[in-house]
Amino acid sequence: FAVLMFMIFILELSAGISGYVLKKDAGDLIKSKMMTSMQSYNLTVHNNSVVWDHLQET
């Protein structure tokens, strides 16, 4: 049981470190994907319109 808990701890620690290191890259990726999806708002892709409408409501 202790070995399993240690492995989970190591995985959580590495995920936290990776998230901190890649924080800027993730923000840039989200921004570029949002800008790309905004260009197809109200076109043939209905999912983009639904997501953008929901974001604006909240």
PDB file with SEQRES, HELIX, SHEET and CRYST1 records, atoms N, CA, C and O in Angstrom:
SEQRES   1 A   58  PHE ALA VAL LEU MET PHE MET ILE PHE ILE LEU GLU LEU          
SEQRES   2 A   58  SER ALA GLY ILE SER GLY TYR VAL LEU LYS LYS ASP ALA          
SEQRES   3 A   58  GLY ASP LEU ILE LYS SER LYS MET MET THR SER MET GLN          
SEQRES   4 A   58  SER TYR ASN LEU THR VAL HIS ASN ASN SER VAL VAL TRP          
SEQRES   5 A   58  ASP HIS LEU GLN GLU THR                                      
HELIX    1 AA1 ALA A    2  VAL A   21  1                                  20    
HELIX    2 AA2 LYS A   23  GLN A   39  1                                  17    
HELIX    3 AA3 HIS A   46  GLU A   57  1                                  12    
CRYST1    1.000    1.000    1.000  90.00  90.00  90.00 P 1           1          
ATOM      1  N   PHE A   1       0.826  -1.200   0.000  1.00  0.00           N  
ATOM      2  CA  PHE A   1       0.000   0.000   0.000  1.00  0.00           C  
ATOM      3  C   PHE A   1       0.867   1.260   0.000  1.00  0.00           C  
ATOM      4  O   PHE A   1       0.564   2.235  -0.688  1.00  0.00           O  
ATOM      5  N   ALA A   2       1.946   1.225   0.780  1.00  0.00           N  
ATOM      6  CA  ALA A   2       2.835   2.383   0.864  1.00  0.00           C  
ATOM      7  C   ALA A   2       3.503   2.662  -0.480  1.00  0.00           C  
ATOM      8  O   ALA A   2       3.693   3.819  -0.856  1.00  0.00           O  
ATOM      9  N   VAL A   3       3.853   1.615  -1.193  1.00  0.00           N  
ATOM     10  CA  VAL A   3       4.485   1.789  -2.504  1.00  0.00           C  
ATOM     11  C   VAL A   3       3.499   2.439  -3.475  1.00  0.00           C  
ATOM     12  O   VAL A   3       3.873   3.325  -4.243  1.00  0.00           O  
ATOM     13  N   LEU A   4       2.252   2.004  -3.440  1.00  0.00           N  
ATOM     14  CA  LEU A   4       1.228   2.585  -4.304  1.00  0.00           C  
ATOM     15  C   LEU A   4       1.007   4.056  -3.970  1.00  0.00           C  
ATOM     16  O   LEU A   4       0.900   4.884  -4.874  1.00  0.00           O  
ATOM     17  N   MET A   5       0.939   4.386  -2.698  1.00  0.00           N  
ATOM     18  CA  MET A   5       0.764   5.777  -2.283  1.00  0.00           C  
ATOM     19  C   MET A   5       1.963   6.631  -2.707  1.00  0.00           C  
ATOM     20  O   MET A   5       1.793   7.778  -3.121  1.00  0.00           O  
ATOM     21  N   PHE A   6       3.161   6.081  -2.604  1.00  0.00           N  
ATOM     22  CA  PHE A   6       4.362   6.805  -3.023  1.00  0.00           C  
ATOM     23  C   PHE A   6       4.341   7.059  -4.526  1.00  0.00           C  
ATOM     24  O   PHE A   6       4.715   8.140  -4.979  1.00  0.00           O  
ATOM     25  N   MET A   7       3.906   6.069  -5.296  1.00  0.00           N  
ATOM     26  CA  MET A   7       3.838   6.244  -6.748  1.00  0.00           C  
ATOM     27  C   MET A   7       2.807   7.308  -7.114  1.00  0.00           C  
ATOM     28  O   MET A   7       3.045   8.118  -8.010  1.00  0.00           O  
ATOM     29  N   ILE A   8       1.674   7.313  -6.435  1.00  0.00           N  
ATOM     30  CA  ILE A   8       0.656   8.336  -6.691  1.00  0.00           C  
ATOM     31  C   ILE A   8       1.193   9.713  -6.334  1.00  0.00           C  
ATOM     32  O   ILE A   8       0.954  10.681  -7.056  1.00  0.00           O  
ATOM     33  N   PHE A   9       1.912   9.805  -5.228  1.00  0.00           N  
ATOM     34  CA  PHE A   9       2.502  11.080  -4.821  1.00  0.00           C  
ATOM     35  C   PHE A   9       3.484  11.584  -5.871  1.00  0.00           C  
ATOM     36  O   PHE A   9       3.465  12.764  -6.219  1.00  0.00           O  
ATOM     37  N   ILE A  10       4.330  10.714  -6.372  1.00  0.00           N  
ATOM     38  CA  ILE A  10       5.313  11.099  -7.391  1.00  0.00           C  
ATOM     39  C   ILE A  10       4.602  11.554  -8.666  1.00  0.00           C  
ATOM     40  O   ILE A  10       5.014  12.535  -9.284  1.00  0.00           O  
ATOM     41  N   LEU A  11       3.548  10.856  -9.061  1.00  0.00           N  
ATOM     42  CA  LEU A  11       2.802  11.250 -10.262  1.00  0.00           C  
ATOM     43  C   LEU A  11       2.146  12.614 -10.082  1.00  0.00           C  
ATOM     44  O   LEU A  11       2.169  13.437 -10.997  1.00  0.00           O  
ATOM     45  N   GLU A  12       1.563  12.859  -8.916  1.00  0.00           N  
ATOM     46  CA  GLU A  12       0.942  14.161  -8.666  1.00  0.00           C  
ATOM     47  C   GLU A  12       1.984  15.274  -8.627  1.00  0.00           C  
ATOM     48  O   GLU A  12       1.748  16.370  -9.137  1.00  0.00           O  
ATOM     49  N   LEU A  13       3.112  14.999  -8.033  1.00  0.00           N  
ATOM     50  CA  LEU A  13       4.187  15.987  -7.972  1.00  0.00           C  
ATOM     51  C   LEU A  13       4.701  16.316  -9.370  1.00  0.00           C  
ATOM     52  O   LEU A  13       4.914  17.484  -9.695  1.00  0.00           O  
ATOM     53  N   SER A  14       4.900  15.301 -10.190  1.00  0.00           N  
ATOM     54  CA  SER A  14       5.392  15.556 -11.551  1.00  0.00           C  
ATOM     55  C   SER A  14       4.337  16.273 -12.389  1.00  0.00           C  
ATOM     56  O   SER A  14       4.688  17.103 -13.228  1.00  0.00           O  
ATOM     57  N   ALA A  15       3.059  15.975 -12.183  1.00  0.00           N  
ATOM     58  CA  ALA A  15       2.007  16.683 -12.916  1.00  0.00           C  
ATOM     59  C   ALA A  15       1.966  18.148 -12.505  1.00  0.00           C  
ATOM     60  O   ALA A  15       1.777  19.021 -13.352  1.00  0.00           O  
ATOM     61  N   GLY A  16       2.139  18.427 -11.227  1.00  0.00           N  
ATOM     62  CA  GLY A  16       2.153  19.809 -10.759  1.00  0.00           C  
ATOM     63  C   GLY A  16       3.330  20.590 -11.305  1.00  0.00           C  
ATOM     64  O   GLY A  16       3.177  21.740 -11.718  1.00  0.00           O  
ATOM     65  N   ILE A  17       4.491  19.986 -11.310  1.00  0.00           N  
ATOM     66  CA  ILE A  17       5.688  20.647 -11.842  1.00  0.00           C  
ATOM     67  C   ILE A  17       5.531  20.887 -13.344  1.00  0.00           C  
ATOM     68  O   ILE A  17       5.868  21.961 -13.843  1.00  0.00           O  
ATOM     69  N   SER A  18       5.024  19.895 -14.054  1.00  0.00           N  
ATOM     70  CA  SER A  18       4.819  20.054 -15.500  1.00  0.00           C  
ATOM     71  C   SER A  18       3.810  21.154 -15.792  1.00  0.00           C  
ATOM     72  O   SER A  18       3.999  21.945 -16.716  1.00  0.00           O  
ATOM     73  N   GLY A  19       2.748  21.207 -15.014  1.00  0.00           N  
ATOM     74  CA  GLY A  19       1.753  22.254 -15.202  1.00  0.00           C  
ATOM     75  C   GLY A  19       2.316  23.630 -14.966  1.00  0.00           C  
ATOM     76  O   GLY A  19       1.990  24.569 -15.691  1.00  0.00           O  
ATOM     77  N   TYR A  20       3.159  23.764 -13.960  1.00  0.00           N  
ATOM     78  CA  TYR A  20       3.768  25.062 -13.671  1.00  0.00           C  
ATOM     79  C   TYR A  20       4.735  25.468 -14.777  1.00  0.00           C  
ATOM     80  O   TYR A  20       4.747  26.625 -15.199  1.00  0.00           O  
ATOM     81  N   VAL A  21       5.534  24.537 -15.241  1.00  0.00           N  
ATOM     82  CA  VAL A  21       6.531  24.837 -16.269  1.00  0.00           C  
ATOM     83  C   VAL A  21       5.860  25.168 -17.603  1.00  0.00           C  
ATOM     84  O   VAL A  21       6.314  26.060 -18.320  1.00  0.00           O  
ATOM     85  N   LEU A  22       4.795  24.463 -17.934  1.00  0.00           N  
ATOM     86  CA  LEU A  22       4.141  24.639 -19.231  1.00  0.00           C  
ATOM     87  C   LEU A  22       2.947  25.591 -19.171  1.00  0.00           C  
ATOM     88  O   LEU A  22       2.134  25.613 -20.095  1.00  0.00           O  
ATOM     89  N   LYS A  23       2.831  26.372 -18.104  1.00  0.00           N  
ATOM     90  CA  LYS A  23       1.688  27.260 -17.926  1.00  0.00           C  
ATOM     91  C   LYS A  23       1.563  28.259 -19.070  1.00  0.00           C  
ATOM     92  O   LYS A  23       0.467  28.458 -19.592  1.00  0.00           O  
ATOM     93  N   LYS A  24       2.648  28.881 -19.462  1.00  0.00           N  
ATOM     94  CA  LYS A  24       2.604  29.876 -20.539  1.00  0.00           C  
ATOM     95  C   LYS A  24       2.255  29.222 -21.872  1.00  0.00           C  
ATOM     96  O   LYS A  24       1.474  29.774 -22.648  1.00  0.00           O  
ATOM     97  N   ASP A  25       2.822  28.062 -22.140  1.00  0.00           N  
ATOM     98  CA  ASP A  25       2.512  27.366 -23.392  1.00  0.00           C  
ATOM     99  C   ASP A  25       1.035  26.997 -23.460  1.00  0.00           C  
ATOM    100  O   ASP A  25       0.414  27.105 -24.518  1.00  0.00           O  
ATOM    101  N   ALA A  26       0.476  26.564 -22.344  1.00  0.00           N  
ATOM    102  CA  ALA A  26      -0.945  26.201 -22.328  1.00  0.00           C  
ATOM    103  C   ALA A  26      -1.810  27.429 -22.586  1.00  0.00           C  
ATOM    104  O   ALA A  26      -2.789  27.350 -23.329  1.00  0.00           O  
ATOM    105  N   GLY A  27      -1.466  28.549 -21.990  1.00  0.00           N  
ATOM    106  CA  GLY A  27      -2.224  29.781 -22.217  1.00  0.00           C  
ATOM    107  C   GLY A  27      -2.165  30.229 -23.662  1.00  0.00           C  
ATOM    108  O   GLY A  27      -3.175  30.642 -24.232  1.00  0.00           O  
ATOM    109  N   ASP A  28      -0.990  30.148 -24.253  1.00  0.00           N  
ATOM    110  CA  ASP A  28      -0.844  30.525 -25.663  1.00  0.00           C  
ATOM    111  C   ASP A  28      -1.642  29.594 -26.575  1.00  0.00           C  
ATOM    112  O   ASP A  28      -2.264  30.040 -27.539  1.00  0.00           O  
ATOM    113  N   LEU A  29      -1.620  28.300 -26.264  1.00  0.00           N  
ATOM    114  CA  LEU A  29      -2.364  27.330 -27.067  1.00  0.00           C  
ATOM    115  C   LEU A  29      -3.866  27.586 -26.972  1.00  0.00           C  
ATOM    116  O   LEU A  29      -4.568  27.556 -27.983  1.00  0.00           O  
ATOM    117  N   ILE A  30      -4.357  27.835 -25.766  1.00  0.00           N  
ATOM    118  CA  ILE A  30      -5.786  28.107 -25.588  1.00  0.00           C  
ATOM    119  C   ILE A  30      -6.186  29.373 -26.331  1.00  0.00           C  
ATOM    120  O   ILE A  30      -7.229  29.411 -26.983  1.00  0.00           O  
ATOM    121  N   LYS A  31      -5.359  30.406 -26.234  1.00  0.00           N  
ATOM    122  CA  LYS A  31      -5.676  31.668 -26.914  1.00  0.00           C  
ATOM    123  C   LYS A  31      -5.735  31.483 -28.426  1.00  0.00           C  
ATOM    124  O   LYS A  31      -6.654  31.982 -29.074  1.00  0.00           O  
ATOM    125  N   SER A  32      -4.768  30.775 -28.990  1.00  0.00           N  
ATOM    126  CA  SER A  32      -4.756  30.596 -30.445  1.00  0.00           C  
ATOM    127  C   SER A  32      -5.932  29.739 -30.909  1.00  0.00           C  
ATOM    128  O   SER A  32      -6.521  30.018 -31.953  1.00  0.00           O  
ATOM    129  N   LYS A  33      -6.278  28.707 -30.154  1.00  0.00           N  
ATOM    130  CA  LYS A  33      -7.412  27.860 -30.533  1.00  0.00           C  
ATOM    131  C   LYS A  33      -8.727  28.619 -30.412  1.00  0.00           C  
ATOM    132  O   LYS A  33      -9.628  28.427 -31.229  1.00  0.00           O  
ATOM    133  N   MET A  34      -8.848  29.480 -29.402  1.00  0.00           N  
ATOM    134  CA  MET A  34     -10.071  30.269 -29.264  1.00  0.00           C  
ATOM    135  C   MET A  34     -10.210  31.263 -30.411  1.00  0.00           C  
ATOM    136  O   MET A  34     -11.309  31.468 -30.926  1.00  0.00           O  
ATOM    137  N   MET A  35      -9.106  31.879 -30.811  1.00  0.00           N  
ATOM    138  CA  MET A  35      -9.160  32.818 -31.930  1.00  0.00           C  
ATOM    139  C   MET A  35      -9.534  32.094 -33.224  1.00  0.00           C  
ATOM    140  O   MET A  35     -10.293  32.624 -34.036  1.00  0.00           O  
ATOM    141  N   THR A  36      -9.006  30.891 -33.415  1.00  0.00           N  
ATOM    142  CA  THR A  36      -9.328  30.105 -34.601  1.00  0.00           C  
ATOM    143  C   THR A  36     -10.801  29.712 -34.613  1.00  0.00           C  
ATOM    144  O   THR A  36     -11.462  29.789 -35.649  1.00  0.00           O  
ATOM    145  N   SER A  37     -11.310  29.292 -33.457  1.00  0.00           N  
ATOM    146  CA  SER A  37     -12.713  28.867 -33.417  1.00  0.00           C  
ATOM    147  C   SER A  37     -13.656  30.051 -33.550  1.00  0.00           C  
ATOM    148  O   SER A  37     -14.775  29.889 -34.037  1.00  0.00           O  
ATOM    149  N   MET A  38     -13.232  31.234 -33.130  1.00  0.00           N  
ATOM    150  CA  MET A  38     -14.088  32.414 -33.257  1.00  0.00           C  
ATOM    151  C   MET A  38     -14.295  32.778 -34.725  1.00  0.00           C  
ATOM    152  O   MET A  38     -15.332  33.335 -35.087  1.00  0.00           O  
ATOM    153  N   GLN A  39     -13.319  32.468 -35.567  1.00  0.00           N  
ATOM    154  CA  GLN A  39     -13.448  32.767 -36.991  1.00  0.00           C  
ATOM    155  C   GLN A  39     -14.526  31.912 -37.653  1.00  0.00           C  
ATOM    156  O   GLN A  39     -15.070  32.300 -38.688  1.00  0.00           O  
ATOM    157  N   SER A  40     -14.843  30.746 -37.066  1.00  0.00           N  
ATOM    158  CA  SER A  40     -15.883  29.891 -37.647  1.00  0.00           C  
ATOM    159  C   SER A  40     -17.199  30.007 -36.887  1.00  0.00           C  
ATOM    160  O   SER A  40     -18.062  29.138 -37.010  1.00  0.00           O  
ATOM    161  N   TYR A  41     -17.360  31.063 -36.108  1.00  0.00           N  
ATOM    162  CA  TYR A  41     -18.616  31.290 -35.387  1.00  0.00           C  
ATOM    163  C   TYR A  41     -19.739  31.573 -36.380  1.00  0.00           C  
ATOM    164  O   TYR A  41     -19.567  32.359 -37.313  1.00  0.00           O  
ATOM    165  N   ASN A  42     -20.860  30.946 -36.181  1.00  0.00           N  
ATOM    166  CA  ASN A  42     -22.059  31.095 -37.022  1.00  0.00           C  
ATOM    167  C   ASN A  42     -21.858  30.612 -38.456  1.00  0.00           C  
ATOM    168  O   ASN A  42     -22.585  31.036 -39.355  1.00  0.00           O  
ATOM    169  N   LEU A  43     -20.906  29.752 -38.676  1.00  0.00           N  
ATOM    170  CA  LEU A  43     -20.748  29.154 -40.004  1.00  0.00           C  
ATOM    171  C   LEU A  43     -21.336  27.748 -39.962  1.00  0.00           C  
ATOM    172  O   LEU A  43     -22.347  27.523 -39.296  1.00  0.00           O  
ATOM    173  N   THR A  44     -20.740  26.831 -40.639  1.00  0.00           N  
ATOM    174  CA  THR A  44     -21.290  25.477 -40.710  1.00  0.00           C  
ATOM    175  C   THR A  44     -21.067  24.679 -39.430  1.00  0.00           C  
ATOM    176  O   THR A  44     -21.795  23.719 -39.176  1.00  0.00           O  
ATOM    177  N   VAL A  45     -20.090  25.049 -38.627  1.00  0.00           N  
ATOM    178  CA  VAL A  45     -19.783  24.294 -37.411  1.00  0.00           C  
ATOM    179  C   VAL A  45     -20.658  24.819 -36.282  1.00  0.00           C  
ATOM    180  O   VAL A  45     -20.414  25.904 -35.755  1.00  0.00           O  
ATOM    181  N   HIS A  46     -21.674  24.053 -35.911  1.00  0.00           N  
ATOM    182  CA  HIS A  46     -22.633  24.486 -34.896  1.00  0.00           C  
ATOM    183  C   HIS A  46     -22.029  24.446 -33.492  1.00  0.00           C  
ATOM    184  O   HIS A  46     -22.387  25.268 -32.649  1.00  0.00           O  
ATOM    185  N   ASN A  47     -21.116  23.503 -33.225  1.00  0.00           N  
ATOM    186  CA  ASN A  47     -20.544  23.360 -31.883  1.00  0.00           C  
ATOM    187  C   ASN A  47     -19.802  24.616 -31.445  1.00  0.00           C  
ATOM    188  O   ASN A  47     -19.872  24.999 -30.277  1.00  0.00           O  
ATOM    189  N   ASN A  48     -19.100  25.253 -32.354  1.00  0.00           N  
ATOM    190  CA  ASN A  48     -18.379  26.475 -32.000  1.00  0.00           C  
ATOM    191  C   ASN A  48     -19.332  27.562 -31.540  1.00  0.00           C  
ATOM    192  O   ASN A  48     -19.050  28.264 -30.569  1.00  0.00           O  
ATOM    193  N   SER A  49     -20.440  27.709 -32.216  1.00  0.00           N  
ATOM    194  CA  SER A  49     -21.416  28.732 -31.839  1.00  0.00           C  
ATOM    195  C   SER A  49     -21.999  28.453 -30.462  1.00  0.00           C  
ATOM    196  O   SER A  49     -22.180  29.374 -29.666  1.00  0.00           O  
ATOM    197  N   VAL A  50     -22.294  27.191 -30.177  1.00  0.00           N  
ATOM    198  CA  VAL A  50     -22.867  26.827 -28.877  1.00  0.00           C  
ATOM    199  C   VAL A  50     -21.879  27.120 -27.758  1.00  0.00           C  
ATOM    200  O   VAL A  50     -22.262  27.664 -26.722  1.00  0.00           O  
ATOM    201  N   VAL A  51     -20.628  26.771 -27.951  1.00  0.00           N  
ATOM    202  CA  VAL A  51     -19.616  27.005 -26.918  1.00  0.00           C  
ATOM    203  C   VAL A  51     -19.408  28.492 -26.689  1.00  0.00           C  
ATOM    204  O   VAL A  51     -19.352  28.931 -25.540  1.00  0.00           O  
ATOM    205  N   TRP A  52     -19.292  29.270 -27.742  1.00  0.00           N  
ATOM    206  CA  TRP A  52     -19.092  30.712 -27.583  1.00  0.00           C  
ATOM    207  C   TRP A  52     -20.305  31.367 -26.934  1.00  0.00           C  
ATOM    208  O   TRP A  52     -20.149  32.262 -26.104  1.00  0.00           O  
ATOM    209  N   ASP A  53     -21.505  30.938 -27.295  1.00  0.00           N  
ATOM    210  CA  ASP A  53     -22.710  31.485 -26.667  1.00  0.00           C  
ATOM    211  C   ASP A  53     -22.734  31.172 -25.174  1.00  0.00           C  
ATOM    212  O   ASP A  53     -23.098  32.020 -24.360  1.00  0.00           O  
ATOM    213  N   HIS A  54     -22.346  29.954 -24.825  1.00  0.00           N  
ATOM    214  CA  HIS A  54     -22.316  29.574 -23.408  1.00  0.00           C  
ATOM    215  C   HIS A  54     -21.267  30.382 -22.642  1.00  0.00           C  
ATOM    216  O   HIS A  54     -21.513  30.802 -21.512  1.00  0.00           O  
ATOM    217  N   LEU A  55     -20.111  30.599 -23.246  1.00  0.00           N  
ATOM    218  CA  LEU A  55     -19.072  31.399 -22.590  1.00  0.00           C  
ATOM    219  C   LEU A  55     -19.535  32.830 -22.347  1.00  0.00           C  
ATOM    220  O   LEU A  55     -19.212  33.424 -21.319  1.00  0.00           O  
ATOM    221  N   GLN A  56     -20.276  33.371 -23.273  1.00  0.00           N  
ATOM    222  CA  GLN A  56     -20.733  34.748 -23.129  1.00  0.00           C  
ATOM    223  C   GLN A  56     -21.863  34.870 -22.115  1.00  0.00           C  
ATOM    224  O   GLN A  56     -22.053  35.936 -21.529  1.00  0.00           O  
ATOM    225  N   GLU A  57     -22.618  33.791 -21.898  1.00  0.00           N  
ATOM    226  CA  GLU A  57     -23.694  33.822 -20.913  1.00  0.00           C  
ATOM    227  C   GLU A  57     -23.171  33.771 -19.487  1.00  0.00           C  
ATOM    228  O   GLU A  57     -23.806  34.296 -18.573  1.00  0.00           O  
ATOM    229  N   THR A  58     -22.024  33.148 -19.291  1.00  0.00           N  
ATOM    230  CA  THR A  58     -21.512  32.985 -17.921  1.00  0.00           C  
ATOM    231  C   THR A  58     -20.560  34.067 -17.533  1.00  0.00           C  
ATOM    232  O   THR A  58     -20.048  34.066 -16.413  1.00  0.00           O  
TER     233      THR A  58                                                      
END                                                                             
